Amino acid sequence: MRSIGVEIRQQVWLDDHPVDALIGRHLVAQLDGFAHHQGADRRRDLRADARLALRGYTVLRFDLQQLLFDPEYVISTIAAAMAQGLHR
């Protein structure tokens, strides 16, 4: 995100749950590793995403493959969300 001048806050606690990145006041980016985000862990994360959405946050979830091998997609998706004002 630094490449496009976006400041993020990492490991911010929202609704008693840590989020990987908070951009502005309302845009959350979650980064899922392969092994951790399956089964019960995945269901827990989906519940947390729904609670955040109900509190006015936009949650974008990316996996490790996207982050490592398609960072342009991650950046462009976050930039599009910001262009829509979803971080405010």
C-alpha positions in Angstrom: 0.0 0.0 0.0 3.0 2.3 0.5 3.5 2.3 -3.3 0.3 4.2 -3.7 0.7 6.4 -0.6 -1.9 4.7 1.6 -1.4 4.6 5.3 -2.7 1.6 7.1 -2.9 0.7 10.7 -2.1 -3.0 11.4 -3.6 -5.3 14.0 -6.3 -2.9 15.2 -8.9 -4.2 17.5 -12.5 -3.7 16.3 -15.5 -5.3 18.0 -13.2 -7.4 20.2 -11.5 -8.9 17.2 -8.1 -7.9 15.6 -8.1 -6.9 12.0 -5.1 -7.1 9.8 -5.3 -3.6 8.4 -7.5 -0.6 8.9 -7.5 2.0 6.2 -9.0 5.3 7.2 -11.8 4.8 9.6 -14.0 2.2 7.9 -12.1 0.1 5.4 -10.7 -3.2 6.7 -8.4 -5.5 4.8 -8.0 -9.0 6.1 -5.2 -11.3 4.8 -5.8 -15.0 5.0 -2.9 -17.5 5.2 -3.7 -20.9 3.6 -3.5 -23.2 6.6 -5.2 -21.0 9.2 -8.3 -20.0 7.4 -10.2 -23.3 7.0 -13.0 -24.9 9.0 -13.8 -23.3 12.4 -11.2 -20.5 11.9 -12.9 -19.6 8.6 -16.4 -19.6 10.2 -15.1 -17.4 13.0 -13.7 -14.9 10.6 -16.9 -14.8 8.5 -18.9 -14.0 11.6 -16.5 -11.2 12.6 -16.8 -9.8 9.0 -20.6 -9.8 9.3 -20.4 -8.0 12.6 -18.1 -5.4 11.3 -20.3 -4.8 8.2 -23.3 -4.3 10.5 -21.2 -1.6 12.3 -20.5 0.2 9.1 -17.1 -1.2 8.1 -16.3 -2.5 4.6 -14.3 -5.7 4.9 -12.1 -6.8 2.0 -10.6 -10.3 2.4 -7.5 -11.4 0.4 -5.7 -14.7 0.5 -1.9 -15.3 0.6 -1.8 -16.3 -3.1 -3.3 -12.9 -4.1 -1.0 -11.0 -1.8 2.2 -12.7 -3.0 1.5 -13.3 -6.7 -1.1 -10.7 -7.6 -0.4 -7.7 -5.5 -1.6 -5.4 -8.2 -5.1 -6.9 -7.8 -5.0 -6.3 -4.0 -3.8 -2.7 -4.5 -6.3 -1.9 -7.2 -9.2 -3.3 -5.2 -8.3 -1.3 -2.2 -7.8 1.8 -4.3 -11.2 1.3 -5.9 -12.8 1.0 -2.5 -11.1 4.2 -1.4 -12.2 6.0 -4.5 -15.8 5.1 -3.5 -15.1 6.7 -0.1 -15.5 3.4 1.8 -12.5 4.3 4.0 -14.2 7.4 5.4 
